[in-house]
Amino acid sequence: MRLIAGVVVGLVLISAVAAAFAFRPHLPAAERGRRLAERTGCFSCHGPGGIRGAANPGRTDKTVPAFEGDVMMYAKTPDQIHEWIHNGVT
């Protein structure tokens, strides 16, 4: 009896995981990026939605660059921005 109950519970769990994977929202890349930035704390320095940087006494202009426009002044390519995000530093 316990074996049958264990198998049933296992099948229910496997079905739940499969359903969660199959029915997850297919979001555009920009929304996935926004959610990732929100989840990992990027907005705490880059400002709400990444549009307004916070104070940063370590930089000559004393701010953290916003995602909008400012970051592109320092990056030559999108790959460079990806590298900065991946490594956590410029």
DSSP file with accessible surface (Angstrom, degrees, kcal/mol):
  #  RESIDUE AA STRUCTURE BP1 BP2  ACC     N-H-->O    O-->H-N    N-H-->O    O-->H-N    TCO  KAPPA ALPHA  PHI   PSI    X-CA   Y-CA   Z-CA
    1    1 A M     >        0   0  190      0, 0.0     4,-2.2     0, 0.0     5,-0.2   0.000 360.0 360.0 360.0 -42.7    0.0    0.0    0.0
    2    2 A R  H  >  +     0   0  229      2,-0.2     4,-2.6     1,-0.2     5,-0.2   0.863 360.0  55.2 -64.4 -36.3    2.8    2.4    0.9
    3    3 A L  H  > S+     0   0  139      2,-0.2     4,-2.4     1,-0.2    -1,-0.2   0.934 108.6  47.3 -61.9 -44.4    4.5    1.6   -2.4
    4    4 A I  H  > S+     0   0  109      1,-0.2     4,-2.6     2,-0.2    -2,-0.2   0.929 112.3  49.5 -64.5 -43.3    1.4    2.6   -4.4
    5    5 A A  H  X S+     0   0   54     -4,-2.2     4,-2.7     1,-0.2     5,-0.2   0.913 111.1  50.4 -62.8 -40.7    0.9    5.8   -2.4
    6    6 A G  H  X S+     0   0   46     -4,-2.6     4,-2.5     2,-0.2    -1,-0.2   0.909 111.0  48.4 -63.4 -42.1    4.6    6.6   -3.0
    7    7 A V  H  X S+     0   0   77     -4,-2.4     4,-2.7     2,-0.2    -2,-0.2   0.927 112.0  49.2 -64.9 -42.3    4.2    6.0   -6.8
    8    8 A V  H  X S+     0   0   78     -4,-2.6     4,-2.4     2,-0.2    -2,-0.2   0.941 112.3  47.5 -63.6 -46.2    1.0    8.2   -6.9
    9    9 A V  H  X S+     0   0   87     -4,-2.7     4,-2.5     1,-0.2    -1,-0.2   0.930 112.4  50.7 -61.1 -43.0    2.7   11.0   -5.0
   10   10 A G  H  X S+     0   0   27     -4,-2.5     4,-2.6    -5,-0.2    -2,-0.2   0.924 110.5  48.6 -60.5 -43.5    5.7   10.8   -7.3
   11   11 A L  H  X S+     0   0  104     -4,-2.7     4,-2.5     2,-0.2    -1,-0.2   0.894 110.5  51.4 -65.8 -37.9    3.5   10.9  -10.4
   12   12 A V  H  X S+     0   0   93     -4,-2.4     4,-2.4     2,-0.2    -2,-0.2   0.932 111.8  47.1 -64.0 -44.7    1.7   13.9   -9.0
   13   13 A L  H  X S+     0   0  109     -4,-2.5     4,-2.3     2,-0.2    -2,-0.2   0.930 112.7  48.4 -63.3 -44.2    4.9   15.7   -8.4
   14   14 A I  H  X S+     0   0  114     -4,-2.6     4,-2.5     1,-0.2    -1,-0.2   0.925 112.1  50.0 -62.7 -41.5    6.3   14.9  -11.8
   15   15 A S  H  X S+     0   0   75     -4,-2.5     4,-2.7    -5,-0.2    -1,-0.2   0.903 109.4  51.5 -64.1 -39.5    3.0   16.1  -13.4
   16   16 A A  H  X S+     0   0   57     -4,-2.4     4,-2.4     2,-0.2    -1,-0.2   0.923 111.3  46.6 -64.8 -42.7    3.1   19.3  -11.5
   17   17 A V  H  X S+     0   0  106     -4,-2.3     4,-2.2     2,-0.2    -2,-0.2   0.934 113.6  48.7 -64.9 -44.0    6.7   20.1  -12.6
   18   18 A A  H  X S+     0   0   57     -4,-2.5     4,-2.7    -5,-0.2    -2,-0.2   0.917 112.1  48.8 -63.2 -41.1    5.9   19.2  -16.2
   19   19 A A  H  X S+     0   0   41     -4,-2.7     4,-2.5     2,-0.2    -1,-0.2   0.913 109.7  51.8 -66.3 -40.6    2.8   21.4  -16.1
   20   20 A A  H  < S+     0   0   67     -4,-2.4     4,-0.4     1,-0.2    -1,-0.2   0.904 113.8  44.6 -62.4 -39.9    4.7   24.3  -14.6
   21   21 A F  H >< S+     0   0  131     -4,-2.2     3,-0.8    -5,-0.2    -2,-0.2   0.932 115.4  46.7 -69.4 -43.9    7.3   24.0  -17.4
   22   22 A A  H 3< S+     0   0   61     -4,-2.7    -2,-0.2     1,-0.2    -1,-0.2   0.840 118.6  40.1 -69.4 -32.8    4.7   23.6  -20.2
   23   23 A F  T 3< S+     0   0  171     -4,-2.5    -1,-0.2    -5,-0.2    -2,-0.2   0.270  81.6 126.3-104.6  12.9    2.5   26.5  -19.1
   24   24 A R  S <  S-     0   0  128     -3,-0.8     2,-0.1    -4,-0.4    -3,-0.0  -0.380  72.2 -95.1 -67.9 150.1    5.1   29.0  -18.1
   25   25 A P        -     0   0   86      0, 0.0     2,-1.1     0, 0.0    -1,-0.1  -0.399  25.8-135.7 -69.2 139.2    4.7   32.4  -19.8
   26   26 A H        -     0   0  159     -2,-0.1    -2,-0.0    -3,-0.1    -3,-0.0  -0.811  35.2-172.2 -94.2  93.7    6.7   32.9  -22.9
   27   27 A L        -     0   0   40     -2,-1.1    -3,-0.0     1,-0.1     5,-0.0  -0.584  26.4-103.2 -91.4 151.4    8.0   36.4  -22.2
   28   28 A P     >  -     0   0   89      0, 0.0     4,-2.3     0, 0.0     3,-0.4  -0.288  37.9-107.6 -64.3 157.3    9.9   38.8  -24.6
   29   29 A A  H  > S+     0   0   65      1,-0.2     4,-2.7     2,-0.2     5,-0.2   0.872 118.3  56.0 -56.9 -39.7   13.6   39.1  -23.9
   30   30 A A  H  > S+     0   0   84      1,-0.2     4,-2.4     2,-0.2    -1,-0.2   0.908 109.2  45.9 -63.2 -40.3   13.2   42.6  -22.6
   31   31 A E  H  > S+     0   0   51     -3,-0.4     4,-2.6     2,-0.2    -1,-0.2   0.897 111.3  51.7 -70.9 -39.0   10.7   41.5  -19.9
   32   32 A R  H  X S+     0   0  142     -4,-2.3     4,-2.3     1,-0.2    -2,-0.2   0.930 111.8  48.6 -60.9 -40.3   12.8   38.5  -19.0
   33   33 A G  H  X S+     0   0   36     -4,-2.7     4,-2.8    -5,-0.2    -2,-0.2   0.911 110.1  50.6 -65.6 -41.2   15.8   40.9  -18.6
   34   34 A R  H  X S+     0   0   94     -4,-2.4     4,-2.5     1,-0.2    -1,-0.2   0.938 111.9  47.5 -62.2 -44.0   13.7   43.3  -16.5
   35   35 A R  H  X S+     0   0  104     -4,-2.6     4,-2.6     2,-0.2    -1,-0.2   0.894 112.2  49.9 -65.6 -38.5   12.6   40.5  -14.2
   36   36 A L  H  X S+     0   0   80     -4,-2.3     4,-2.4    -5,-0.2     6,-0.2   0.937 111.3  48.5 -64.7 -44.6   16.2   39.2  -13.9
   37   37 A A  H  X>S+     0   0   11     -4,-2.8     5,-1.9     1,-0.2     6,-0.7   0.898 113.7  47.6 -63.5 -38.1   17.5   42.7  -13.0
   38   38 A E  H ><5S+     0   0  115     -4,-2.5     3,-0.8    -5,-0.2    -2,-0.2   0.935 113.5  47.3 -66.9 -44.8   14.7   43.1  -10.5
   39   39 A R  H 3<5S+     0   0  182     -4,-2.6    -2,-0.2     1,-0.2    -1,-0.2   0.847 114.6  45.6 -67.2 -33.6   15.4   39.7   -8.9
   40   40 A T  H 3<5S-     0   0   89     -4,-2.4    -1,-0.2    -5,-0.2    -2,-0.2   0.415 114.3-110.4 -96.5   2.5   19.1   40.1   -8.7
   41   41 A G  T X<5S+     0   0   36     -3,-0.8     3,-1.3    -4,-0.6     4,-0.5   0.615  71.0 137.8  86.9  14.0   19.1   43.7   -7.3
   42   42 A C  T >>< +     0   0   39     -5,-1.9     4,-2.4     1,-0.3     3,-1.2   0.864  68.9  60.5 -60.5 -35.7   20.4   45.7  -10.2
   43   43 A F  H 3> S+     0   0   35     -6,-0.7     4,-1.2     1,-0.3    -1,-0.3   0.677  86.0  75.5 -71.0 -14.8   17.8   48.4   -9.7
   44   44 A S  H <4 S+     0   0   97     -3,-1.3    -1,-0.3     1,-0.2    -2,-0.2   0.847 115.3  19.8 -65.8 -29.2   19.1   49.1   -6.2
   45   45 A C  H <4 S+     0   0   64     -3,-1.2     9,-2.7    -4,-0.5    19,-0.3   0.775 127.9  48.6-103.5 -38.7   22.1   50.9   -7.9
   46   46 A H  H  < S-     0   0   43     -4,-2.4     6,-1.1     7,-0.2    21,-0.3   0.456 110.9-118.7 -85.2  -1.0   20.8   51.7  -11.4
   47   47 A G    ><  -     0   0    8     -4,-1.2     3,-2.6    -5,-0.2    -1,-0.2  -0.014  53.4 -27.4  88.6 168.0   17.5   53.1  -10.0
   48   48 A P  G >  S-     0   0   80      0, 0.0     3,-1.5     0, 0.0     4,-0.1  -0.331 136.9  -5.1 -57.3 123.2   13.9   52.1  -10.5
   49   49 A G  G 3  S-     0   0   48      1,-0.3    -2,-0.1     2,-0.1   -11,-0.0   0.569 119.3 -81.1  67.4   8.0   13.6   50.4  -13.9
   50   50 A G  G <  S+     0   0    0     -3,-2.6    17,-3.2     2,-0.2    18,-1.0   0.645 107.6 112.3  76.0  14.3   17.2   51.2  -14.5
   51   51 A I  S <  S+     0   0   91     -3,-1.5     2,-0.3     1,-0.2    -4,-0.2   0.511  72.8  41.3-100.7  -2.5   16.4   54.8  -15.6
   52   52 A R  S    S-     0   0  158     -6,-1.1    -1,-0.2    -4,-0.1    -2,-0.2  -0.885  76.6-144.0-147.6 110.0   18.0   56.7  -12.8
   53   53 A G        -     0   0   27     -2,-0.3    -7,-0.2    11,-0.1     2,-0.1  -0.297  17.5-122.1 -72.5 158.4   21.4   55.8  -11.3
   54   54 A A        -     0   0   40     -9,-2.7    10,-2.6    11,-0.1    -1,-0.1  -0.419  42.0 -74.3 -90.6 172.0   22.2   56.1   -7.6
   55   55 A A  B     -A   63   0A  89      8,-0.2     8,-0.3    -2,-0.1    -1,-0.1  -0.398  47.1-178.1 -66.8 140.9   25.0   58.1   -6.0
   56   56 A N    >   -     0   0   52      6,-2.2     3,-1.7     3,-0.1     6,-0.2  -0.774  14.5-171.3-143.9  95.7   28.5   56.6   -6.5
   57   57 A P  T 3  S+     0   0  107      0, 0.0     5,-0.1     0, 0.0    -1,-0.1   0.706  82.0  70.4 -65.1 -13.2   31.4   58.4   -4.9
   58   58 A G  T 3  S+     0   0   72      4,-0.1     2,-0.3     3,-0.1     3,-0.0   0.674  88.5  72.7 -77.9 -16.0   33.8   56.1   -6.6
   59   59 A R  S X  S-     0   0   48     -3,-1.7     3,-1.2     1,-0.1    -3,-0.1  -0.703  85.4-123.4 -99.5 153.7   33.2   57.6  -10.1
   60   60 A T  T 3  S+     0   0  142     -2,-0.3    -1,-0.1     1,-0.3    -2,-0.0   0.858 116.1  44.7 -63.7 -33.8   34.3   60.9  -11.3
   61   61 A D  T 3  S-     0   0   68      2,-0.2    -1,-0.3    -5,-0.0     3,-0.1   0.435 108.7-129.1 -91.0   3.0   30.7   62.0  -12.2
   62   62 A K  S <  S+     0   0  121     -3,-1.2    -6,-2.2    -6,-0.2     2,-0.3   0.671  70.2  98.8  64.6  21.6   29.5   60.6   -8.8
   63   63 A T  B    S-A   55   0A  53     -8,-0.3    -8,-0.2    -7,-0.1    -2,-0.2  -0.945  73.5-120.1-133.7 158.9   26.7   58.4  -10.2
   64   64 A V        -     0   0   19    -10,-2.6   -11,-0.1    -2,-0.3    -8,-0.0  -0.839  49.3-107.7 -87.7 131.6   26.0   54.8  -11.2
   65   65 A P        -     0   0   20      0, 0.0   -11,-0.1     0, 0.0   -13,-0.1  -0.332  28.2-125.8 -64.5 142.5   25.1   54.9  -14.9
   66   66 A A      > -     0   0   12      2,-0.2     5,-1.3   -15,-0.2   -15,-0.2  -0.436  17.8-121.0 -76.6 158.8   21.4   54.3  -15.8
   67   67 A F  T   5S+     0   0   82    -17,-3.2     2,-0.9   -21,-0.3     5,-0.2   0.789  95.1  84.3 -68.5 -27.8   20.6   51.6  -18.3
   68   68 A E  T   5S-     0   0  143    -18,-1.0     2,-2.1     1,-0.1    -2,-0.2  -0.672 120.1 -43.1 -85.4 103.9   19.0   54.1  -20.6
   69   69 A G  T  >5S+     0   0   51     -2,-0.9     4,-0.7     1,-0.2     3,-0.2  -0.230 125.1  79.0  80.6 -53.6   21.6   55.8  -22.7
   70   70 A D  H >>5S+     0   0   35     -2,-2.1     3,-1.2     1,-0.2     4,-0.5   0.896  90.0  52.2 -61.4 -44.5   24.3   56.4  -20.1
   71   71 A V  H >><S+     0   0   15     -5,-1.3     3,-1.7     1,-0.3     4,-1.6   0.898 102.1  60.8 -61.5 -36.8   25.7   52.8  -20.1
   72   72 A M  H 34 S+     0   0   95      1,-0.3    -1,-0.3    -5,-0.2    -2,-0.2   0.716  91.5  68.1 -67.2 -16.8   26.1   52.9  -23.9
   73   73 A M  H << S+     0   0  126     -3,-1.2    -1,-0.3    -4,-0.7    -2,-0.2   0.824 111.1  33.8 -67.2 -27.0   28.5   55.8  -23.4
   74   74 A Y  H << S+     0   0   92     -3,-1.7     2,-0.4    -4,-0.5    -2,-0.2   0.687 108.4  73.2-101.4 -24.6   30.9   53.4  -21.8
   75   75 A A     <  -     0   0    6     -4,-1.6    15,-0.0     1,-0.1     4,-0.0  -0.767  54.5-165.5 -96.7 139.2   30.2   50.2  -23.7
   76   76 A K  S    S+     0   0  167     -2,-0.4    -1,-0.1     1,-0.2    -4,-0.0   0.739  76.1  13.1 -89.5 -27.7   31.4   49.7  -27.3
   77   77 A T  S >> S-     0   0   63      1,-0.1     4,-1.4     0, 0.0     3,-0.5  -0.970  74.0-112.4-144.0 159.3   29.1   46.6  -28.0
   78   78 A P  H 3> S+     0   0   99      0, 0.0     4,-2.4     0, 0.0     5,-0.2   0.851 117.6  61.5 -60.1 -31.8   26.2   44.8  -26.4
   79   79 A D  H 3> S+     0   0  128      1,-0.2     4,-2.4     2,-0.2     5,-0.1   0.871 100.0  53.9 -62.8 -34.8   28.6   41.9  -25.8
   80   80 A Q  H <> S+     0   0   59     -3,-0.5     4,-2.4     2,-0.2    -1,-0.2   0.914 108.0  49.0 -66.9 -40.0   30.6   44.2  -23.6
   81   81 A I  H  X S+     0   0   40     -4,-1.4     4,-2.6     2,-0.2     5,-0.2   0.933 110.2  51.7 -63.0 -43.9   27.5   45.0  -21.5
   82   82 A H  H  X S+     0   0  125     -4,-2.4     4,-2.9     1,-0.2    -2,-0.2   0.926 109.4  50.1 -58.3 -43.2   26.8   41.3  -21.2
   83   83 A E  H  X S+     0   0  109     -4,-2.4     4,-2.8     2,-0.2     6,-0.3   0.915 109.9  50.6 -62.4 -42.5   30.3   40.7  -20.0
   84   84 A W  H  X>S+     0   0   40     -4,-2.4     4,-1.7     2,-0.2     5,-0.6   0.925 113.8  44.4 -60.9 -45.5   29.9   43.5  -17.4
   85   85 A I  H  <5S+     0   0  115     -4,-2.6    -2,-0.2     2,-0.2    -1,-0.2   0.937 114.6  49.3 -66.0 -44.0   26.7   42.0  -16.1
   86   86 A H  H  <5S+     0   0  142     -4,-2.9    -2,-0.2    -5,-0.2    -1,-0.2   0.914 121.3  34.0 -62.3 -43.0   28.1   38.5  -16.1
   87   87 A N  H  <5S-     0   0   93     -4,-2.8    -1,-0.2     2,-0.3    -2,-0.2   0.601 103.1-127.8 -89.5 -15.5   31.2   39.4  -14.2
   88   88 A G  T  <5S+     0   0   62     -4,-1.7     2,-0.3    -5,-0.3    -3,-0.2   0.532  80.3  70.2  81.2   5.6   29.6   42.1  -12.1
   89   89 A V      <       0   0   99     -5,-0.6    -2,-0.3    -6,-0.3    -1,-0.2  -0.959 360.0 360.0-146.1 163.3   32.2   44.8  -13.0
   90   90 A T              0   0  135     -2,-0.3    -9,-0.1    -3,-0.1   -15,-0.0  -0.391 360.0 360.0 -80.0 360.0   33.2   46.8  -16.0
